[in-house]
């Protein structure tokens, strides 16, 4: 169930989404989220599951320091701290990861040990949007390429699984980790009482390892990955959000521009009418730039997570409208 709130949106906080494109529920997500609610979520309804995948930036290489400074000095993302100024803990968004390290806990910062990725602010927006408990599963690992390690099955036709590191080996490991969690929810989410779950959406943030690959080939693999993820989890129309590479900001070189163009292309409704209203890409170049880990700036990772959450809310709205 979508939470309906009578709030006015002032702006979209660094989200590269066309003005006026948001529908009802997404419109009602305020520019500045409120502090975490202490009200218990509706735990009787199926969990809303979001799978977040990619490489090291999706794993989360952001340090909390720059983010805390942004909160304290500019009043941005104040929803991430409690009234005492400590990192808030959401009681309606649970986070699980097996791929990079075993983590199973309520959403807080830093969730990945000493660092964070886009999952924190994404989780806060999804928790605000839904009445049900949100379960975020991260299946991401650094230094992985869509043209080899995470090559989806539809791109591997004709390639045998030879050796430990065959084409697509990491993709298969992602899938295995996700199923291990979903098939044993009680072991990873202790509050699970058999209420079931829904695969509510996917997020993808990757591209550094594929720098130099042509738009044509990256785009082909990404289209296949979107289709294969959905088929694997029996969620043919589940919203899929793609964050582009942003290395170097608006001065990005051709090596990564090819990847960015491919990532933006998959949400072009003319080129891919089957993805219209269910796939959305957004440009991250204005959200911090920097090197391949965005200089470890936790504020950059949070801006990306904010954009992911708002883009996901827009796609969820479109799904409800249909």
Secondary structure as GFF3:
##gff-version 3
##sequence-region A 1 322
A	DSSP	alpha_helix	24	27	.	.	.	ID=ss1
A	DSSP	beta_strand	47	54	.	.	.	ID=ss2
A	DSSP	alpha_helix	56	59	.	.	.	ID=ss3
A	DSSP	beta_strand	62	63	.	.	.	ID=ss4
A	DSSP	alpha_helix	64	74	.	.	.	ID=ss5
A	DSSP	three_ten_helix	78	80	.	.	.	ID=ss6
A	DSSP	beta_strand	93	97	.	.	.	ID=ss7
A	DSSP	beta_strand	103	106	.	.	.	ID=ss8
A	DSSP	beta_strand	115	116	.	.	.	ID=ss9
A	DSSP	alpha_helix	119	129	.	.	.	ID=ss10
A	DSSP	beta_strand	134	140	.	.	.	ID=ss11
A	DSSP	three_ten_helix	153	155	.	.	.	ID=ss12
A	DSSP	alpha_helix	169	182	.	.	.	ID=ss13
A	DSSP	alpha_helix	185	188	.	.	.	ID=ss14
A	DSSP	beta_strand	197	205	.	.	.	ID=ss15
A	DSSP	three_ten_helix	208	210	.	.	.	ID=ss16
A	DSSP	alpha_helix	215	232	.	.	.	ID=ss17
A	DSSP	beta_strand	239	243	.	.	.	ID=ss18
A	DSSP	three_ten_helix	249	251	.	.	.	ID=ss19
A	DSSP	alpha_helix	254	265	.	.	.	ID=ss20
A	DSSP	three_ten_helix	273	275	.	.	.	ID=ss21
A	DSSP	beta_strand	279	282	.	.	.	ID=ss22
A	DSSP	three_ten_helix	285	287	.	.	.	ID=ss23
A	DSSP	three_ten_helix	294	296	.	.	.	ID=ss24
A	DSSP	alpha_helix	298	321	.	.	.	ID=ss25
###
